[in-house]
Amino acid sequence: MNTKLTLRMDEALIQQAKSEASRRGKSVSQMVGEFFGALGSVQIKRSTLPPITTSLVGALKGRRVSEADYKKHLKEKYL
């Protein structure tokens, strides 16, 4: 069952979306629906990652690590 969804956005973006939809031979609604449908399939499943990578996923969650921190670590490790 299709249900109506109202989106509010800049007029220039709306025109760009309509032009792109026309170029693809689709409606803007079809393109938005395909986009939302693809969101769930974009996630990489942990089971498809190598074991070492899987063990590292989330290791830095909640921590603030900057490029400067990484460079400092490399200097300490190799100098």
C-alpha positions in Angstrom: 0.0 0.0 0.0 1.4 3.4 -1.0 1.1 6.3 1.5 1.7 9.9 0.8 4.8 11.5 2.3 5.5 15.3 2.2 9.1 16.5 2.1 10.1 20.1 2.5 13.4 21.2 0.8 15.0 24.0 -1.1 13.4 24.8 -4.5 16.7 24.4 -6.3 17.1 20.9 -4.8 13.6 20.0 -5.9 14.3 21.0 -9.4 17.5 19.1 -9.4 15.7 16.0 -8.1 13.0 16.3 -10.8 15.6 16.7 -13.6 17.5 13.7 -12.3 14.3 11.6 -12.1 13.4 12.6 -15.6 16.9 11.7 -16.9 16.5 8.2 -15.2 12.9 7.7 -16.4 11.6 7.6 -12.9 9.5 9.7 -10.6 11.0 11.6 -7.6 8.9 9.4 -5.4 10.5 6.2 -6.9 14.0 7.6 -6.4 13.3 8.5 -2.8 11.7 5.1 -2.1 14.7 3.4 -3.6 17.1 5.5 -1.5 15.2 4.7 1.7 15.1 1.0 0.7 18.8 1.0 0.2 19.7 2.4 3.6 19.2 -0.9 5.4 21.3 -2.8 2.9 24.3 -0.5 3.1 25.5 -1.7 6.5 28.4 -4.1 6.4 27.7 -7.3 8.3 30.5 -8.2 10.7 30.5 -11.7 9.5 31.8 -10.5 6.1 34.8 -8.8 7.7 38.1 -10.6 8.4 38.4 -11.8 12.0 41.0 -9.2 13.0 38.9 -6.4 11.6 35.8 -7.8 13.4 37.6 -7.8 16.7 38.5 -4.1 16.2 35.1 -2.9 15.3 33.9 -0.4 18.0 37.3 -0.4 19.9 37.4 3.4 19.8 33.7 4.0 20.3 33.1 7.0 22.5 36.7 8.1 22.5 38.0 11.2 20.8 41.1 10.4 18.8 42.6 13.1 16.5 45.1 12.9 13.7 47.5 14.6 16.1 47.1 11.8 18.6 47.9 9.3 15.9 51.0 11.1 14.8 52.1 11.4 18.4 51.7 7.6 18.8 53.7 6.9 15.6 56.6 9.2 16.8 56.6 7.4 20.2 56.5 4.0 18.6 59.2 4.6 15.9 61.6 7.2 17.4 
